[in-house]
Amino acid sequence: MTTVAPLNLPSPYGSCPFDPPPAYTEAAREAAVTRAALPDGTACWLVTGYDEVRAVLSDVRFSADARTPGFPFLSAGQRELATARPSFIRMDDPEHARLRRMVSKDFLVRRIEELRPGIQDIVDRAVDRMTQGRTSADLVADFALPIPSLVICLMLGVPYEDHDLFQSLSRTLLDNRTTRPEAERAHAQLLSYLAELAERKRRRPTDDILSRLAARDDLTPQETASLGFLLLVTGHESTANMTAVAVLALLRRPDQADLLRAEPGLVRGAVEELLRHLTIIHLGLGRAATETVRVGEVTIPAGEGVICMLSTANRDEQLFGAAHDLDLTRDARRHVAFGYGIHQCLGQTLARVELQTVLTTLLRRLPGLRLAVPPEQLAYNREAIVYGLRALPVTWA
């Protein structure tokens, strides 16, 4: 295998907006672990098989710390985001566990279920605003983005009137075209904003996550800002993108939309299948081998980078039959759209509840929802760490 020319990363997308780039799919058909090359020419390993992805993500010999020698980066901006004042998702235990425990109780299933009525109210109000006096809208700007932004702002204690600032900065940081200086400025500005907000919360606390973090004696101001940064950026950007792409997938498959509209009780399983099928973290999760490790049929030397392709793992035919098809009746609960192992997404329960609420509400309240432009005119954020739509023009007249 090592004599074959490595696959250049990132690879271009194909014609279907819901599929991984064809080169990744082809690599997955040939082998579960493939040699690849990063944009700067550095060699790494692309892990595409389901079992192999889970093996890497659950093995402590593969470090999630972006400062580990050999850690793979697809851009200078991504390197800046991951290494300058890293959040706990870019740390290994015990430091990762220490910081994650400080916010984990706010994302427990019981706590998130308590928020479900409030999330339903936010979604209903968003539909009211979007439909008031008009019959068309941009579902991204008018619906998909405001909902998770409002939810995470309420949980964190961040004033929603500042959402334009943090949305702009987070999109800069998540774009693979961002240069290192641009990423440094955006990172510093957002951390400064959160540090100042945390200091105000320390003096005058309210019932929110940032107030509780600011009151702790075992957190530095830098760690408090870093935790707030992670929750704020990931708490709205990924769910907003997933919402828009999921709605588009249902609009492109009206048979599946009709099924869910007729049987809203299917929504929990439907969300799992949409998460599996779409897997909006198209660029994968990076790790670095700290020891020589055997993965599948390949030996990965210490000091080399690995990228786990969640998208191809979730299309693994050995686990999901007819994996490239969207089937809302499928049992897709074993998907790895939220990652796997100790670094599995902290906010996955919140994302699930938001998506369940959004989809059932939209289908119920707007039965005539459809695209307002031909599908080929839609533009995608294909350069971003989190895949999504730049806009989704819809109508319901």
N, C-alpha and C positions, 0 to 999 in steps of 0.2 A: 504493500500500500504506500509506503513512504517514497517509492520511486515515481509515483504518479504526481503530476503537477498539482500543487495545492489549490484549493478553491479560494478565490479572492473574495474578501469580505469588505463591506456588505455587498450582496448580490442584488441585481435589479429585479423588480417585481414583474409579474406576468400580467395577463389580461384580466384575471379574476381578482377583484379587490379583497376577497375574503381568504385567499390562499396564501401560504408562505411563498417567497420567491421560488421559482421553478428549480433553480440550482440546488436549493436546500432539500427540496422534495426528492430530486434525483439522487443526491448524495445519500439520503436516508434509505432509498431503495437498494443502494449498492452496499452500504455498510453503516453500522450504528455509530461508528466513530471514524471521522475523516480528518485528514490533514488540511489545514486552511492557512491563509495568509491575511494578516491585518493590513489596513491601509498604509501603514508605515513600512510594510515589508516583513514585519516580525511574524514568525511562524507560530501557530497555535493549533488546538484541536477543536473540531466541531462535533459535538455529541448530539445525535439526532434521534436515537432510539428511545422509546419510553422507559424500558428497564434501566438502560444505561444513564439516562438523565436523572432518574430517581437515585441511582447508585451514587452518582457524583454529588448530588445535592444533599445527600444524607451522610456523606463520608467526611469526617473531620480532617482528613488529610488533604482535602481541597479547601483552601482558604477563601473566604468571602471578603477578606480585607484587601482593598484595592492597593494598599501599599506593599503587598507581598511581591517579591521578585517574580516576574513573569506574568503578572495579572494582565489580561487582555483589554485593550481599549480600542474603540472604533473611531475616536476623535480626540483632539486635544481638549475640547470642551467637556467631553465625558470624563476624561482624566481629572480635570479640575474639580468637577462636581463630586467625584468619588473620593478624592484624596485630600482636598482642603477641608479641614474640620469635618471629618466623616461622621455620618450618622450611624446608628447601631446596625443598620442593615449592611454596612461596610466594615463590620468588626466581627471578630471571632469570640467565642466564649473564653473566659468568663465575662469580659466587658460587655459583649453583646447581650448576654442574659441579664446582667445587672441593669442596663438601661432599658431593655425591653420590658422587664417586670414593672418598671415605674409607670408605664402607660397601658399595660395589657388588660388591667381590670376594666378600663373604659371601653374595651372592645370585646368583652365576653358576650356570648350568645344571649344570656339573660338581659344584660344591660342594653344591647342593641334592640332586642325585641321590645323592651320598654319604650324605645324611641320610635317604634313603627307607627303609632298614631300620629306623632308629630311629623314624621317623614311623609305620611299620607297627606297631611294638611299642606305641607310645602309643595308637594306634587300637584295637588288640586289647585292651589293658588297659582302655580306656574302655568297650568293649562288655562285657567281663567284669564290670566294676563296675555297669554299668547293668542287666545282666540277672540279677545274683546274687540269688536268692531272690525274684524278682518277675517279672511278665509285662507290666508297663506302666511308662512313664516320661515325663518331659518331655524331649523330644529336645534342646531348646535348653539347658536348665540342666544336664542329665545327660550330654550328649554333644557337641553342636555347639560350645558355648562352652569347655569344658575343653581340648579337643584343640589348637586354635590357641594358646590361652593357654599351655599347657605347652610347645609347640614354641618360641614366641617367647621365653618366659622362659629356656629352655635356651640359645637362641642369644645372647640379650642378656646373660645372667648375672643376671637378676632373680629373686629368691626367689619361687617359686610361691605360698608361703603369704601373699604380699601381693596375690594376684590380686583379692580382693574390693575392695581399695582402688582399684587402677588401673582395674578394670572399672567401678566406680561413677563414678569421676571422668571416664573417657572417655565414658561414656554421657551424662553431663551436658553435656559439651562438644560432642557430636555431635547433640544435640537442638535443633531449631530453636525450641522454646519457651523455651529457657534465656535468662534475662535477662543483660544485660552484667555486672552485679555477680556473679551466680552463676557465669558463665563465667570471670570474673577470678579468683574464689576457687579454682575447680577447677583452672584452668590453673596458678596459682601453687603450689598444693599438690602437683600432680603433678610440676612442674618442680623443686620443692624436694626432693621424695622422690628423684628421679633424680640431682640434683646431689649429694646426700649419699651416695647409693649409688656414684656415680662416684668420689667422693673416697675412699671405702673401697677401691674397686677399684684406684685409683692407688697406694695404699699396699700393698695385698695383691692383686696381679693374679691372675686365673685365665684359663682359655682360653675367652674369650667376647668378643662385640663391644664391650660397654661397657668392659671392661678395656683393649682395644686403643685405643679412642677416648680414654680417660682418660690413657693414656700418651703421647699425641701432644703435641708442643710447639707445633704450629701450630693448635691448637684452644683456644678459651677455655672455661672451665667452663660458661658459658652456652650455647655452641655444642654442647658435649658433651651437656648435659642436653636441649637442643632436638632433637638427633639421636636420642637415646634415646627421647624423648617420641614423635616421629613413628613410629619403628619399633615401639614398644610398642603404641600406640593402633591404628595401621593394621594391625599384624601379627596382632591377634586379633579385632578387631571386625568387619572386612569379611569375613574368611573364616568366622567363626562364623555371621554372618547368611546368607552365601551357602550354607553347608552346610545350614542348616535349610530355607531356601526351596527349594533344589534337591531335598532329600528330599521335601518337600511336593509339588513339581511331579511327581515320579515316582510318589508315592502317588496323585495325582489322574489320572495317566496310566499305569495298570498295564500297558498294552501296551508302553510304552517301558521300564518297569522290567523286564518279562519279557524283552524283547530284550536288555537289558544284562546281566541275570542269566544268560541263555543264552549270550551272547557277551561275556565280560568283556574280551576284547581290544579291544572298541570304546570302552573307557572314555576314552581320550585325546580322541577326537573327540567323545564324548558330553559331556565336561566343557566343551569349547569351545562346543557348542551350548547347553548350560545357561547358560553365561556370557553368550552372545549373547541368548538368549531372555529371561532374567531381568534382567540388567543392573541390579544392586541400587543403583547410584548414580543413583537416579531424579531427583534434583534438578539433575543436570548439573554441568559444570565451568565456573567463571567465568574470564573473561579481560577485559582492558581494552585498547582500541585506543590505541596511542601515535602512530599516524599514520592518515591517512584511507586506508582499504583497501576494495577491491572484493571482496565475497564473493558468489559466484553472481551474482544479478541486482540486488544491493543494495550501495550504497555506505555504509560505516560510518564516520562521522566520528571523528577523533581525540578521545580523552577520553570515549568512550562505552563502556559495559559490554556484554559478550557472555556468554551462557550457552549452552554446547554441550551439547545433549541427547543423551547417549550412548544412552539407551534408544530414542529414535525413530530414531537413526542405525542402530542394530542391527536395526530393523524396516523398513528401507528396502527396498521391493519391487524396486527396480531392481537390487539386489545379491543379496538373499536372497528367492527366490521363496517364496510362501506364508509370508511372514516371521512372521506371527502364530501359526503352528503350531510346536509342539515336535517336532522330528524328529532323533533321535539319530544318524541315518545321514548327516545333512547335513554338508557341508564348511563349517564356520563359522569357519575360522581367521582370516578377515579382520575379525572383529568388533573393536569398539573398547571393550569392557567395561573394559579396563585403561587407557583413554585412548589417546593417540597422540602421537608426537613425542618431544622430549627429556624431557618430564615423565611419560612413560609409567610406570606403576606399577613401582617397583623390585622389589617382592615377588611379581610375577606368577608366576614359576616355582615359588616356594614354595607359593603358593595352589593352583596346578594340581596339584602333587604331593599336597598334603593332600586336595584334593577327589577326586582319582583314588583315593586310598587309602581314604578314608571311604566312598565310594559302593560300591566293589567289596566291601569288607569287610561293610558293612551288608547288602547284597543277598545275599551268600553266607551269612552267619551268621544272619540273621533273615529267612528266606524268607516268613514270615507277617506281616511288619511291615505295619501299617495304622493309620489314624487311630483314635483312641479317642473322638473327639467329632465331631459333624457339622461339615463345613468352614465353615459360616457362623458357627460359634461361635469361630473362631480370631481372635486380636487381633494387629494388625500395628503396627510402629513406623513409622508413616507420616509422623511429624513429624521423623524423624531424617535426617541427611545420608546415612547408609547404611541402606537399606530392609531390613526384616527382620521376624521373628516375635517376639512377646513370649514365647510359649510354644508348644510343639508336642506335645500329648499323643498318645502312640502306644501301641499294644499289639502283642504278637506271640503271644498265646495261641492 
